[in-house]
Amino acid sequence: MLRYDRQELVAHPQAYLFKMATNVAAEWSIRAARRRPHASEWLADLPAESSPESELQRDSEESALRRALEALPPRAREVMRLHFAEGLAYEAIAERLRVSRRVVKREMIKAYAMLRQSLHSEGFEASPARRSQP
């Protein structure tokens, strides 16, 4: 649009702008396809979204986690709920429960240890992907 000396050369500026954007997107798509070609055999290596075995494993893990959470002491369970379900930081949890931040941190440490022990005793080990997550 800036190249034209007179505005009247473009009858519909909005349509012109949309057409230019479409052309740029198409050009980028063509460049991307040439830069990194994709082989169809890669698709065969992708895992299926779900299978009966993976669903059963996930259900089993969720049941074990639910039992482990229910076995926690009430305050530790409440701290975990506030942190994960409501997304509260330690300071906000401390304020809501009328305890110090140190108590909240101690309850979280205790809860994690109890959960690890409980899940380990049921035969569930953290996968490498899960170990990196909090």
N, C-alpha and C positions, 0 to 999 in steps of 0.2 A: 504494500500500500504506500510505503514511503517513497518508492521508486517513481510513482506517477506524479507529474506536475499538476495535473488537474484531477479533482475528486470525481468529476462527472464521467470519467472513463470507466469507473466501476459502478454499474447500476445498482447492485445489491451488495454492499460491503460485508454484511454478515455472512451471506452465502459464499462470497469469495474467500473469507477468512476460514470458514468451515472446510471448504474444498482444499485450501492450502494445508490445513491441519491433517486432513485425510491423506493427502499426498505425502506429507512428511512421515506420518505413521506407517504408511505402506513402504516407503523407502527404508525406514529403520527396520522394518520386518524383513525385507529382502536382504539387507546387510547382515542382520543377525543370523539368518538362515545360512548364508554363505560362510560366515565367520565360524560358527560352531555347528557343523552338520550333526544330525541325530540319526543313530542307527536303530532300526526297529527291534533288533535283538535285545537292546537294553530294556525294552518293555517287559520281556519275559523274566528278567531278573528282579523286577519290582515285586514286593510282597503283596498278596491279596489284602484288600482292606479288612476283611474278617473271614474267619473260618470257624467251624464249630469248635475246633480244638482251642483256638485263641479266645473265643467267647467263653468257653468253659474255664480256661485258665484265668481270664480277667474276672469272672464271677467268683471264682475260688479266692483270688487275691483280695477282692473287695470284701468278701465275707470275713476273711481272716483279719483284715484291717479293721472292719467294723467291730469284731469281737475284741480285738486288742484295744481299740479306743474306749469301748465300754468298760474294760477292765481297769482303766486308769482311775486314780483318785479323782474325786469331784472337781477340785480346784485345778488340777492339771488338765483335765478334760475340758473345763471351761476356758482356760487360757488357750488351749489348742483351737477350740471352736472360735473364739474371738479373733485369733490371729488368722486362721485360714478361711473360715466361713465369712467373717465380716471384714477381713482385711485390715484389722487394726494393728498399729505398731505397738511395741512394748510399752511405751509411755501412755498411750491411750488405754491399753488394757489395765495398766497399773492404776490409772485414774478411775476407771470404771469399777474395778474390784476393791479400790481403796487400800492398795498395798504399794510397796515400793517397786521400782523398775527392777531392782535386784531380785526381788521375790519372783517376779514374772519370768525373768531370765532363768532363774533356778528351776522353776516349774517346767519351763520348756525343755531344759536340759534333762530333767528327770523324766519327762514324758517321752522324749526321743529315746532315751536309754531303755525305758520300759517297753516301748513299741518295738524297738530293735530286738530285744530279748524275746518278746512274745512272738513276733513274726519268725524269728530264727528257730524257736522251739516248734513252730508249726511247719518248718521246712521251707520257708520263703526267704530267698536271698535277694538282695538288691541287685538288679541288673546294672551293667556299667553305665547305661544311660541314666538310670534313676539315681545312682550314687552321686552324680554331679549336681542333682537338683536338691534344694533345701527340703 
